[in-house]
Structure formats: C-alpha cells, structure tokens
Amino acid sequence: MGSVSSEEKEMDVQRILLTSDDGFLSQGLRALISELRGHYELAIAATKTQRSGVGGAMSIRGGAWGVAEVDGVEALWVDGFPADAIEAARFIIPTVLIWR
C-alpha cells in the first residue's frame, strides 16, 4: 500500500464554518473550537456582539466587518445581524481568510 500525498490529505480535511449570534468571542464558539480543532479546518463567521433574538433580519446597506483570531481560528465578524455574517462569509472567507 502506497503512502498518502499531502494533496490527498488536504482533500480529506472537512471544513466547518462556525457561526454564532452571541458574538465571535462567545463561550459557545470557544467550546466548539476546543472540541473540533485538530479534526477539521475551521473558520468563524459571527456577529461582533451579542445579537440573539433578531431572527432573519438583514442589513440593506452593509456595515463594518473585520477579521480576528479566536483561539487559533480565523474569524470574520460583522457589526450587524447574524444573517449578515453568513452573507459576508460567502464572499470574504474564500478570498480573504483561510479557504483560498
């Protein structure tokens, strides 16, 4: 049986986008990172601050966003609604963060 190339290993790594309406520094996200790190390729897309209970609300004009690191995982935060974080992740994570 032959060895597995680094390219084949990369193809086997599953990517998980962690999201939260409790803010990108929330304890819940940090608990998930602790459990999943080392097994998956992780990225975060979340609100800048706690925004629970706003449902599917979405900003029309966009807003501020930034990139940070949370416990070794790259994070995209938005100063808006949870749906804004997911919408921004569709465009920003593949080009700015780790999933290039």
TIRO-2110 file (N, C-alpha, C; in Angstrom, 1 decimal):
// TIRO-2110
0.8, -1.2, 0.0, N, 1, A
0.0, 0.0, 0.0, CA, 1, A
0.9, 1.2, 0.0, C, 1, A
0.6, 2.2, -0.9, N, 2, A
1.5, 3.4, -1.0, CA, 2, A
1.1, 4.4, 0.0, C, 2, A
2.0, 5.4, 0.1, N, 3, A
1.8, 6.5, 1.1, CA, 3, A
0.7, 7.5, 0.5, C, 3, A
0.2, 8.3, 1.4, N, 4, A
-0.8, 9.3, 1.0, CA, 4, A
-0.1, 10.6, 0.8, C, 4, A
-0.3, 11.2, -0.3, N, 5, A
0.3, 12.5, -0.6, CA, 5, A
-0.3, 13.6, 0.2, C, 5, A
0.4, 14.7, 0.4, N, 6, A
-0.1, 15.9, 1.1, CA, 6, A
-1.4, 16.4, 0.5, C, 6, A
-1.4, 16.4, -0.9, N, 7, A
-2.6, 16.8, -1.6, CA, 7, A
-3.8, 16.0, -1.3, C, 7, A
-3.7, 14.7, -1.2, N, 8, A
-4.8, 13.8, -0.9, CA, 8, A
-5.2, 14.0, 0.6, C, 8, A
-4.3, 14.3, 1.5, N, 9, A
-4.6, 14.5, 2.9, CA, 9, A
-5.5, 15.8, 3.0, C, 9, A
-5.1, 16.9, 2.2, N, 10, A
-5.9, 18.1, 2.2, CA, 10, A
-7.3, 17.9, 1.7, C, 10, A
-7.4, 17.0, 0.7, N, 11, A
-8.8, 16.7, 0.2, CA, 11, A
-9.7, 16.1, 1.2, C, 11, A
-9.1, 15.3, 2.1, N, 12, A
-9.8, 14.6, 3.2, CA, 12, A
-10.3, 15.5, 4.3, C, 12, A
-9.6, 16.6, 4.5, N, 13, A
-10.0, 17.5, 5.6, CA, 13, A
-11.3, 18.2, 5.3, C, 13, A
-12.2, 18.0, 6.3, N, 14, A
-13.5, 18.7, 6.1, CA, 14, A
-13.5, 20.1, 6.7, C, 14, A
-14.1, 21.0, 6.1, N, 15, A
-14.2, 22.4, 6.5, CA, 15, A
-15.5, 22.6, 7.2, C, 15, A
-15.4, 23.3, 8.4, N, 16, A
-16.6, 23.7, 9.1, CA, 16, A
-16.6, 25.2, 9.3, C, 16, A
-17.7, 25.8, 9.0, N, 17, A
-17.9, 27.2, 9.3, CA, 17, A
-18.7, 27.4, 10.5, C, 17, A
-18.1, 27.9, 11.6, N, 18, A
-18.8, 28.0, 12.9, CA, 18, A
-19.5, 29.4, 12.8, C, 18, A
-20.7, 29.5, 13.3, N, 19, A
-21.5, 30.7, 13.3, CA, 19, A
-22.1, 30.9, 14.7, C, 19, A
-22.4, 32.2, 15.0, N, 20, A
-23.0, 32.5, 16.3, CA, 20, A
-23.7, 33.8, 16.3, C, 20, A
-24.8, 33.9, 16.9, N, 21, A
-25.5, 35.2, 17.1, CA, 21, A
-25.1, 35.8, 18.5, C, 21, A
-24.2, 35.1, 19.2, N, 22, A
-23.8, 35.6, 20.5, CA, 22, A
-22.5, 36.3, 20.5, C, 22, A
-22.0, 36.6, 19.3, N, 23, A
-20.7, 37.3, 19.1, CA, 23, A
-19.6, 36.3, 18.8, C, 23, A
-18.6, 36.8, 18.1, N, 24, A
-17.5, 36.0, 17.7, CA, 24, A
-16.6, 35.6, 18.8, C, 24, A
-16.7, 36.2, 20.0, N, 25, A
-15.9, 35.8, 21.1, CA, 25, A
-16.7, 35.0, 22.2, C, 25, A
-17.8, 34.5, 21.8, N, 26, A
-18.7, 33.8, 22.8, CA, 26, A
-18.1, 32.5, 23.3, C, 26, A
-18.5, 32.2, 24.5, N, 27, A
-18.0, 31.0, 25.1, CA, 27, A
-18.5, 29.7, 24.4, C, 27, A
-19.6, 29.8, 23.8, N, 28, A
-20.1, 28.6, 23.0, CA, 28, A
-19.2, 28.3, 21.8, C, 28, A
-18.8, 29.4, 21.1, N, 29, A
-17.9, 29.2, 19.9, CA, 29, A
-16.6, 28.6, 20.4, C, 29, A
-16.1, 29.2, 21.5, N, 30, A
-14.8, 28.7, 22.0, CA, 30, A
-14.9, 27.2, 22.5, C, 30, A
-16.0, 26.8, 23.0, N, 31, A
-16.2, 25.4, 23.4, CA, 31, A
-16.1, 24.5, 22.1, C, 31, A
-16.8, 25.0, 21.0, N, 32, A
-16.8, 24.2, 19.8, CA, 32, A
-15.4, 24.1, 19.2, C, 32, A
-14.7, 25.2, 19.2, N, 33, A
-13.3, 25.3, 18.7, CA, 33, A
-12.5, 24.2, 19.5, C, 33, A
-12.6, 24.2, 20.8, N, 34, A
-11.8, 23.3, 21.6, CA, 34, A
-12.1, 21.8, 21.2, C, 34, A
-13.3, 21.5, 20.9, N, 35, A
-13.7, 20.1, 20.6, CA, 35, A
-13.3, 19.8, 19.1, C, 35, A
-13.4, 20.7, 18.2, N, 36, A
-13.2, 20.4, 16.8, CA, 36, A
-11.8, 20.7, 16.2, C, 36, A
-11.1, 21.5, 16.9, N, 37, A
-9.7, 21.8, 16.4, CA, 37, A
-8.9, 20.6, 16.3, C, 37, A
-8.1, 20.5, 15.3, N, 38, A
-7.3, 19.3, 15.0, CA, 38, A
-8.0, 18.2, 14.2, C, 38, A
-9.3, 18.3, 14.1, N, 39, A
-10.1, 17.3, 13.3, CA, 39, A
-10.6, 17.9, 12.1, C, 39, A
-10.8, 19.2, 12.1, N, 40, A
-11.5, 19.9, 10.9, CA, 40, A
-10.7, 21.2, 10.7, C, 40, A
-10.9, 21.7, 9.5, N, 41, A
-10.5, 23.0, 9.1, CA, 41, A
-11.6, 24.0, 9.5, C, 41, A
-11.3, 24.9, 10.4, N, 42, A
-12.4, 25.7, 11.0, CA, 42, A
-12.2, 27.2, 10.5, C, 42, A
-13.3, 27.9, 10.4, N, 43, A
-13.4, 29.3, 10.3, CA, 43, A
-14.7, 29.8, 11.0, C, 43, A
-14.7, 31.0, 11.4, N, 44, A
-15.8, 31.6, 12.1, CA, 44, A
-16.4, 32.8, 11.3, C, 44, A
-17.7, 32.8, 11.3, N, 45, A
-18.5, 34.0, 10.8, CA, 45, A
-19.5, 34.3, 11.8, C, 45, A
-19.4, 35.4, 12.4, N, 46, A
-20.3, 35.7, 13.5, CA, 46, A
-20.5, 37.2, 13.7, C, 46, A
-21.5, 37.6, 14.5, N, 47, A
-21.7, 39.0, 14.8, CA, 47, A
-20.6, 39.5, 15.7, C, 47, A
-20.4, 40.8, 15.7, N, 48, A
-19.3, 41.4, 16.6, CA, 48, A
-19.7, 41.3, 18.0, C, 48, A
-21.0, 41.5, 18.3, N, 49, A
-21.6, 41.5, 19.7, CA, 49, A
-22.8, 40.6, 19.7, C, 49, A
-23.3, 40.4, 20.9, N, 50, A
-24.5, 39.5, 21.1, CA, 50, A
-25.7, 40.1, 20.3, C, 50, A
-26.3, 39.3, 19.4, N, 51, A
-27.4, 39.7, 18.6, CA, 51, A
-28.5, 38.7, 18.6, C, 51, A
-28.7, 37.9, 19.7, N, 52, A
-29.7, 36.9, 19.7, CA, 52, A
-31.1, 37.5, 19.6, C, 52, A
-32.0, 36.7, 19.1, N, 53, A
-33.4, 37.1, 19.0, CA, 53, A
-33.8, 38.1, 17.9, C, 53, A
-33.0, 38.2, 16.9, N, 54, A
-33.3, 39.1, 15.8, CA, 54, A
-33.8, 38.4, 14.6, C, 54, A
-33.9, 37.1, 14.7, N, 55, A
-34.4, 36.3, 13.6, CA, 55, A
-33.6, 36.4, 12.3, C, 55, A
-34.3, 36.5, 11.2, N, 56, A
-33.7, 36.6, 9.9, CA, 56, A
-33.4, 38.0, 9.4, C, 56, A
-33.4, 38.9, 10.3, N, 57, A
-33.1, 40.3, 9.9, CA, 57, A
-31.8, 40.4, 9.2, C, 57, A
-31.8, 41.4, 8.3, N, 58, A
-30.5, 41.6, 7.5, CA, 58, A
-30.4, 43.0, 7.1, C, 58, A
-29.1, 43.5, 7.2, N, 59, A
-28.9, 44.9, 6.8, CA, 59, A
-29.0, 45.1, 5.3, C, 59, A
-29.5, 46.2, 4.9, N, 60, A
-29.6, 46.5, 3.5, CA, 60, A
-28.3, 47.2, 3.0, C, 60, A
-27.7, 48.0, 3.8, N, 61, A
-26.6, 48.8, 3.3, CA, 61, A
-25.2, 48.2, 3.6, C, 61, A
-25.2, 47.1, 4.3, N, 62, A
-23.9, 46.5, 4.7, CA, 62, A
-23.4, 47.2, 6.0, C, 62, A
-22.2, 47.0, 6.3, N, 63, A
-21.7, 47.7, 7.5, CA, 63, A
-20.3, 47.3, 7.8, C, 63, A
-19.8, 47.6, 8.9, N, 64, A
-18.4, 47.3, 9.3, CA, 64, A
-18.2, 45.8, 9.5, C, 64, A
-17.0, 45.4, 9.1, N, 65, A
-16.6, 44.0, 9.3, CA, 65, A
-15.1, 44.0, 9.6, C, 65, A
-14.7, 42.9, 10.1, N, 66, A
-13.2, 42.7, 10.4, CA, 66, A
-12.9, 41.3, 10.5, C, 66, A
-11.6, 41.1, 10.6, N, 67, A
-11.0, 39.8, 10.8, CA, 67, A
-10.2, 39.7, 12.1, C, 67, A
-10.4, 38.6, 12.8, N, 68, A
-9.7, 38.4, 14.1, CA, 68, A
-9.3, 37.0, 14.2, C, 68, A
-8.7, 36.6, 15.3, N, 69, A
-8.4, 35.3, 15.6, CA, 69, A
-9.0, 34.9, 16.9, C, 69, A
-9.6, 33.8, 17.0, N, 70, A
-10.2, 33.3, 18.2, CA, 70, A
-9.7, 31.9, 18.5, C, 70, A
-8.9, 31.8, 19.5, N, 71, A
-8.3, 30.5, 19.9, CA, 71, A
-7.6, 29.8, 18.8, C, 71, A
-6.9, 30.6, 17.9, N, 72, A
-6.2, 30.0, 16.8, CA, 72, A
-7.0, 29.8, 15.5, C, 72, A
-8.2, 30.2, 15.5, N, 73, A
-9.1, 30.1, 14.3, CA, 73, A
-9.4, 31.5, 13.8, C, 73, A
-9.3, 31.6, 12.5, N, 74, A
-9.6, 32.9, 11.8, CA, 74, A
-11.1, 33.1, 11.9, C, 74, A
-11.4, 34.4, 12.2, N, 75, A
-12.8, 34.8, 12.4, CA, 75, A
-13.2, 36.0, 11.6, C, 75, A
-14.3, 36.0, 11.0, N, 76, A
-14.9, 37.1, 10.3, CA, 76, A
-16.0, 37.6, 11.2, C, 76, A
-15.9, 38.9, 11.6, N, 77, A
-17.0, 39.4, 12.4, CA, 77, A
-17.7, 40.5, 11.6, C, 77, A
-19.0, 40.7, 11.9, N, 78, A
-19.7, 41.8, 11.2, CA, 78, A
-20.5, 42.6, 12.3, C, 78, A
-20.5, 43.9, 12.1, N, 79, A
-21.3, 44.7, 13.0, CA, 79, A
-22.7, 44.8, 12.5, C, 79, A
-23.5, 43.8, 12.6, N, 80, A
-24.8, 43.7, 12.0, CA, 80, A
-25.5, 42.5, 12.6, C, 80, A
-26.4, 41.9, 11.7, N, 81, A
-27.2, 40.8, 12.1, CA, 81, A
-26.5, 39.5, 11.8, C, 81, A
-27.0, 38.4, 12.5, N, 82, A
-26.4, 37.1, 12.2, CA, 82, A
-26.4, 36.7, 10.7, C, 82, A
-27.5, 37.0, 10.0, N, 83, A
-27.6, 36.7, 8.6, CA, 83, A
-26.6, 37.5, 7.8, C, 83, A
-26.2, 38.7, 8.2, N, 84, A
-25.2, 39.5, 7.6, CA, 84, A
-23.8, 38.8, 7.6, C, 84, A
-23.6, 38.1, 8.8, N, 85, A
-22.3, 37.3, 8.9, CA, 85, A
-22.2, 36.2, 7.9, C, 85, A
-23.3, 35.5, 7.7, N, 86, A
-23.4, 34.4, 6.8, CA, 86, A
-23.2, 34.9, 5.4, C, 86, A
-23.9, 36.0, 5.0, N, 87, A
-23.8, 36.5, 3.7, CA, 87, A
-22.4, 37.0, 3.4, C, 87, A
-21.8, 37.7, 4.4, N, 88, A
-20.4, 38.2, 4.2, CA, 88, A
-19.5, 37.0, 4.1, C, 88, A
-19.7, 36.0, 4.8, N, 89, A
-18.8, 34.8, 4.7, CA, 89, A
-18.8, 34.2, 3.4, C, 89, A
-19.9, 34.2, 2.6, N, 90, A
-19.9, 33.7, 1.3, CA, 90, A
-18.9, 34.3, 0.4, C, 90, A
-18.6, 35.6, 0.6, N, 91, A
-17.6, 36.3, -0.2, CA, 91, A
-16.3, 36.5, 0.4, C, 91, A
-16.2, 36.7, 1.7, N, 92, A
-15.0, 37.1, 2.3, CA, 92, A
-14.1, 35.9, 2.7, C, 92, A
-14.7, 34.8, 3.2, N, 93, A
-13.9, 33.7, 3.6, CA, 93, A
-13.1, 33.0, 2.5, C, 93, A
-13.7, 32.8, 1.3, N, 94, A
-13.0, 32.2, 0.3, CA, 94, A
-11.8, 33.1, -0.3, C, 94, A
-11.9, 34.4, -0.1, N, 95, A
-10.9, 35.2, -0.7, CA, 95, A
-10.0, 35.9, 0.3, C, 95, A
-10.4, 36.1, 1.5, N, 96, A
-9.6, 36.9, 2.5, CA, 96, A
-9.1, 35.9, 3.5, C, 96, A
-9.9, 35.0, 4.0, N, 97, A
-9.5, 34.1, 5.0, CA, 97, A
-8.9, 32.8, 4.5, C, 97, A
-8.8, 31.8, 5.3, N, 98, A
-8.1, 30.6, 5.0, CA, 98, A
-8.5, 29.8, 3.8, C, 98, A
-9.8, 29.9, 3.4, N, 99, A
-10.3, 29.0, 2.3, CA, 99, A
-10.1, 29.6, 1.0, C, 99, A
-8.8, 29.8, 0.6, N, 100, A
-8.5, 30.5, -0.7, CA, 100, A
-8.3, 29.4, -1.7, C, 100, A
END
